[in-house]
């Protein structure tokens, strides 16, 4: 297992969907200007979210703890 931390630098609350192979799915709510984390099994995941109306999608291989920062603080 590995920890995934999502840092939300935007002014909008977001929900990040983390989808793995098969039925492995996580939904992580991250308040504006805050962070949240979840423990996932190691493997390949598709991260998707909508950040203040902008689509975000990224394929990631999780083998160790990682941090993903979304949005830009102004």
DRENNU-324097 format. One record per residue: chain; x, y, z of N, C-alpha, C in turn. Coordinates in Angstrom, 3 decimals, decimal comma, always signed. Example, Ala and Ser with C-alpha at 12.3 -4.5 7.8 and 13.67 -1.06 7.14 Angstrom:
residues 2
- A | +13,190 | -5,690 | +7,800 | +12,300 | -4,500 | +7,800 | +13,200 | -3,300 | +7,800
- A | +12,850 | -2,250 | +7,080 | +13,670 | -1,060 | +7,140 | +12,900 | +0,030 | +7,870
END
This chain:
residues 74
- A | +0,834 | -1,200 | +0,000 | +0,000 | +0,000 | +0,000 | +0,870 | +1,251 | +0,000
- A | +0,291 | +2,365 | -0,437 | +1,009 | +3,639 | -0,464 | +0,021 | +4,779 | -0,234
- A | +0,515 | +5,855 | +0,348 | -0,327 | +7,027 | +0,610 | -0,300 | +7,952 | -0,597
- A | -1,486 | +8,417 | -0,999 | -1,610 | +9,444 | -2,034 | -2,155 | +10,693 | -1,354
- A | -1,392 | +11,787 | -1,418 | -1,868 | +13,049 | -0,857 | -2,189 | +14,001 | -2,005
- A | -3,373 | +14,596 | -1,948 | -3,786 | +15,575 | -2,949 | -3,802 | +16,941 | -2,282
- A | -3,068 | +17,884 | -2,853 | -3,055 | +19,259 | -2,351 | -3,873 | +20,110 | -3,319
- A | -4,867 | +20,798 | -2,801 | -5,740 | +21,635 | -3,616 | -5,339 | +23,090 | -3,447
- A | -4,698 | +23,661 | -4,483 | -4,258 | +25,062 | -4,415 | -5,285 | +26,008 | -5,028
- A | -6,424 | +25,469 | -5,444 | -7,435 | +26,301 | -6,104 | -8,403 | +26,912 | -5,096
- A | -9,282 | +27,778 | -5,608 | -10,304 | +28,412 | -4,772 | -11,579 | +27,578 | -4,700
- A | -11,593 | +26,395 | -5,321 | -12,797 | +25,572 | -5,396 | -12,603 | +24,248 | -4,659
- A | -13,647 | +23,779 | -3,996 | -13,622 | +22,440 | -3,421 | -13,631 | +21,446 | -4,579
- A | -12,867 | +20,374 | -4,458 | -12,808 | +19,387 | -5,540 | -13,000 | +17,973 | -4,996
- A | -13,369 | +17,083 | -5,898 | -13,388 | +15,655 | -5,605 | -12,487 | +14,989 | -6,638
- A | -11,481 | +14,281 | -6,156 | -10,556 | +13,585 | -7,050 | -10,972 | +12,116 | -7,110
- A | -11,167 | +11,610 | -8,315 | -11,484 | +10,198 | -8,514 | -10,196 | +9,480 | -8,878
- A | -9,917 | +8,411 | -8,161 | -8,709 | +7,612 | -8,399 | -9,196 | +6,223 | -8,763
- A | -9,010 | +5,846 | -10,032 | -9,536 | +4,575 | -10,515 | -8,397 | +3,647 | -10,911
- A | -8,425 | +2,451 | -10,330 | -7,426 | +1,446 | -10,642 | -7,996 | +0,381 | -11,560
- A | -7,233 | -0,664 | -11,750 | -7,658 | -1,782 | -12,586 | -8,808 | -2,506 | -11,890
- A | -9,791 | -2,928 | -12,668 | -10,916 | -3,666 | -12,088 | -11,870 | -2,738 | -11,357
- A | -12,220 | -3,092 | -10,138 | -13,232 | -2,325 | -9,407 | -12,628 | -1,390 | -8,369
- A | -11,304 | -1,238 | -8,361 | -10,662 | -0,389 | -7,360 | -10,917 | +1,076 | -7,687
- A | -11,727 | +1,737 | -6,845 | -12,040 | +3,149 | -7,068 | -12,023 | +3,879 | -5,741
- A | -11,467 | +5,073 | -5,771 | -11,448 | +5,922 | -4,586 | -11,991 | +7,285 | -4,992
- A | -12,699 | +7,928 | -4,068 | -13,149 | +9,309 | -4,266 | -12,651 | +10,094 | -3,064
- A | -11,897 | +11,138 | -3,334 | -11,277 | +11,901 | -2,259 | -11,720 | +13,361 | -2,351
- A | -12,450 | +13,826 | -1,345 | -12,869 | +15,232 | -1,302 | -11,728 | +16,062 | -0,734
- A | -11,412 | +17,162 | -1,436 | -10,322 | +18,033 | -0,989 | -10,838 | +19,474 | -0,958
- A | -10,963 | +20,058 | +0,231 | -11,443 | +21,445 | +0,319 | -10,469 | +22,424 | -0,339
- A | -10,977 | +23,591 | -0,741 | -10,132 | +24,625 | -1,334 | -8,995 | +24,993 | -0,380
- A | -7,794 | +25,167 | -0,924 | -6,596 | +25,553 | -0,161 | -6,333 | +24,616 | +1,008
- A | -6,511 | +23,327 | +0,778 | -6,281 | +22,339 | +1,829 | -5,753 | +21,067 | +1,162
- A | -5,563 | +20,024 | +1,941 | -5,137 | +18,755 | +1,363 | -5,862 | +17,608 | +2,041
- A | -5,779 | +16,438 | +1,416 | -6,391 | +15,238 | +1,964 | -5,597 | +14,062 | +1,417
- A | -5,678 | +12,928 | +2,089 | -4,904 | +11,778 | +1,630 | -5,723 | +10,502 | +1,771
- A | -5,282 | +9,484 | +1,035 | -5,936 | +8,182 | +1,060 | -4,845 | +7,127 | +0,869
- A | -5,039 | +5,970 | +1,475 | -4,105 | +4,859 | +1,283 | -4,666 | +3,967 | +0,182
- A | -3,861 | +3,721 | -0,852 | -4,293 | +2,886 | -1,975 | -3,322 | +1,720 | -2,137
- A | -3,795 | +0,660 | -2,764 | -2,909 | -0,455 | -3,102 | -1,980 | +0,003 | -4,219
- A | -0,746 | -0,468 | -4,215 | +0,193 | -0,098 | -5,275 | -0,328 | -0,576 | -6,622
- A | -0,073 | +0,229 | -7,653 | -0,520 | -0,141 | -8,987 | -0,715 | +1,070 | -9,868
- A | -1,400 | +0,868 | -11,002 | -1,655 | +1,939 | -11,968 | -3,034 | +2,531 | -11,738
- A | -3,116 | +3,852 | -11,773 | -4,368 | +4,545 | -11,514 | -4,570 | +5,688 | -12,489
- A | -5,843 | +5,978 | -12,751 | -6,218 | +7,169 | -13,494 | -6,808 | +8,158 | -12,495
- A | -6,193 | +9,328 | -12,407 | -6,671 | +10,398 | -11,534 | -7,494 | +11,351 | -12,386
- A | -8,722 | +11,644 | -11,974 | -9,536 | +12,618 | -12,692 | -10,219 | +13,547 | -11,697
- A | -10,424 | +14,785 | -12,124 | -11,113 | +15,760 | -11,289 | -11,539 | +16,938 | -12,159
- A | -12,386 | +17,779 | -11,595 | -12,713 | +19,058 | -12,217 | -12,322 | +20,136 | -11,212
- A | -11,367 | +20,970 | -11,607 | -10,839 | +22,004 | -10,723 | -11,346 | +23,358 | -11,226
- A | -12,307 | +23,925 | -10,532 | -12,896 | +25,218 | -10,920 | -13,341 | +25,198 | -12,380
- A | -13,943 | +24,105 | -12,828 | -14,445 | +24,004 | -14,188 | -13,458 | +23,436 | -15,186
- A | -12,201 | +23,286 | -14,813 | -11,177 | +22,746 | -15,724 | -11,003 | +21,245 | -15,486
- A | -10,982 | +20,486 | -16,564 | -10,804 | +19,036 | -16,462 | -9,351 | +18,701 | -16,117
- A | -9,174 | +17,734 | -15,239 | -7,844 | +17,214 | -14,930 | -7,895 | +15,701 | -15,069
- A | -6,932 | +15,153 | -15,783 | -6,815 | +13,693 | -15,898 | -5,341 | +13,345 | -16,005
- A | -4,915 | +12,331 | -15,267 | -3,516 | +11,923 | -15,295 | -3,399 | +10,448 | -14,932
- A | -2,588 | +9,738 | -15,699 | -2,323 | +8,323 | -15,417 | -1,076 | +8,258 | -14,541
- A | -1,162 | +7,557 | -13,421 | -0,015 | +7,471 | -12,526 | +0,204 | +6,030 | -12,070
- A | +1,466 | +5,682 | -11,911 | +1,836 | +4,393 | -11,320 | +2,261 | +4,666 | -9,888
- A | +1,543 | +4,089 | -8,953 | +1,821 | +4,319 | -7,527 | +2,639 | +3,140 | -6,997
- A | +3,875 | +3,411 | -6,635 | +4,729 | +2,400 | -6,020 | +5,249 | +2,853 | -4,661
- A | +5,114 | +4,157 | -4,391 | +5,554 | +4,736 | -3,121 | +4,656 | +5,933 | -2,839
- A | +4,711 | +6,487 | -1,628 | +3,865 | +7,637 | -1,322 | +4,090 | +8,778 | -2,319
- A | +3,020 | +9,446 | -2,732 | +3,150 | +10,545 | -3,682 | +2,240 | +11,698 | -3,285
- A | +2,606 | +12,890 | -3,734 | +1,771 | +14,065 | -3,517 | +1,462 | +14,688 | -4,856
- A | +0,192 | +15,031 | -5,064 | -0,242 | +15,665 | -6,304 | -0,845 | +17,009 | -5,936
- A | -0,336 | +18,092 | -6,535 | -0,881 | +19,430 | -6,293 | -1,734 | +19,828 | -7,491
- A | -2,956 | +20,267 | -7,221 | -3,878 | +20,682 | -8,282 | -4,275 | +22,131 | -8,091
- A | -4,500 | +22,823 | -9,197 | -4,912 | +24,224 | -9,141 | -3,728 | +25,126 | -8,916
- A | -3,959 | +26,409 | -9,053 | -2,891 | +27,374 | -8,817 | -3,403 | +28,446 | -7,866
- A | -2,613 | +28,744 | -6,872 | -3,029 | +29,779 | -5,924 | -2,579 | +31,140 | -6,489
- A | -3,477 | +32,114 | -6,408 | -3,164 | +33,426 | -6,984 | -2,851 | +34,409 | -5,881
END
